[in-house]
């Protein structure tokens, strides 16, 4: 991989076409380097997520099918985060109202 911190699409595309084994080896090394650069408590979750991504890609049947399934996974996670954020906002609002009520009394 070139020394630049920027993603070099052409490098990865050419490597995948020229030597798929080297592509996957380098890809795995880059993913592992990213994961190990994260806080220790986040690493197991990231490895589990990567395993789910790899399993989805393996059984999808085609790159397009894998992309669609991974997009569905992302959408599901974003929906869950949105619901949690809404619940947090609701609880925060209730707490704020309770505090305001206690201050007035």
C-alpha positions in Angstrom: 0.0 0.0 0.0 1.3 3.5 -0.8 2.6 5.5 2.2 -0.3 8.0 2.0 -3.0 8.0 4.6 -5.6 8.6 1.9 -7.4 5.6 0.4 -6.0 4.7 -3.0 -8.8 3.0 -4.8 -6.6 2.2 -7.9 -4.0 0.5 -5.7 -6.7 -1.8 -4.1 -8.5 -2.4 -7.4 -5.2 -3.3 -9.2 -4.1 -5.5 -6.3 -7.4 -7.4 -6.3 -7.3 -8.0 -10.0 -3.6 -8.9 -10.1 -3.3 -11.0 -6.9 -6.5 -11.7 -5.0 -4.7 -13.5 -2.3 -2.4 -10.6 -1.6 -5.4 -8.3 -1.7 -7.2 -10.2 1.0 -4.1 -10.5 3.1 -3.4 -6.8 2.9 -7.1 -6.0 3.5 -7.1 -8.1 6.6 -3.9 -6.4 7.8 -5.4 -3.0 7.3 -8.6 -3.9 9.1 -6.7 -5.4 12.0 -4.5 -2.3 12.2 -7.5 -0.1 12.4 -9.2 -2.3 15.1 -6.0 -2.4 17.2 -5.7 1.4 17.0 -9.1 1.7 18.8 -9.6 1.7 22.6 -9.3 -1.8 24.0 -12.9 -2.0 25.2 -14.1 -1.3 21.6 -12.0 -3.9 19.9 -14.1 -7.0 20.6 -17.2 -5.3 19.3 -15.3 -4.2 16.2 -14.0 -7.7 15.6 -17.5 -9.1 15.9 -18.8 -6.5 13.5 -16.1 -7.3 11.0 -16.8 -11.1 11.3 -20.5 -10.3 10.6 -19.5 -8.3 7.5 -17.2 -11.0 6.3 -19.8 -13.7 6.8 -22.4 -11.6 5.0 -20.0 -11.1 2.0 -19.2 -14.8 2.0 -22.8 -16.0 1.7 -24.2 -13.2 -0.4 -23.4 -14.8 -3.8 -22.3 -11.6 -5.5 -20.7 -8.2 -4.6 -24.0 -6.5 -5.4 -26.0 -8.8 -3.1 -23.4 -8.3 -0.4 -23.6 -4.5 -0.8 -27.4 -4.6 -0.5 -27.3 -6.8 2.6 -24.6 -4.7 4.3 -26.7 -1.6 3.5 -29.7 -3.3 5.2 -27.5 -4.0 8.2 -26.4 -0.4 8.4 -29.9 0.9 8.0 -31.0 -1.4 10.9 -28.3 -0.1 13.1 -29.0 3.5 12.3 -32.7 3.0 13.0 -31.8 1.4 16.4 -29.5 4.4 17.2 -32.2 6.8 16.2 -34.7 5.0 18.5 -32.2 5.1 21.4 -31.5 8.8 20.8 -35.3 9.5 20.9 -35.6 7.6 24.1 -32.7 9.5 25.6 -34.2 12.8 24.6 -37.5 11.8 26.1 -35.9 10.8 29.4 -33.8 13.9 29.4 -36.9 16.0 28.9 -38.7 14.2 31.8 -35.7 14.7 34.0 -35.5 18.4 33.1 -39.2 18.8 33.9 -38.9 17.1 37.2 -35.9 19.2 38.2 -37.8 22.4 37.2 -40.8 21.2 39.2 -38.6 20.6 42.3 -36.9 24.0 41.9 -40.3 25.8 42.0 -41.4 24.0 45.1 
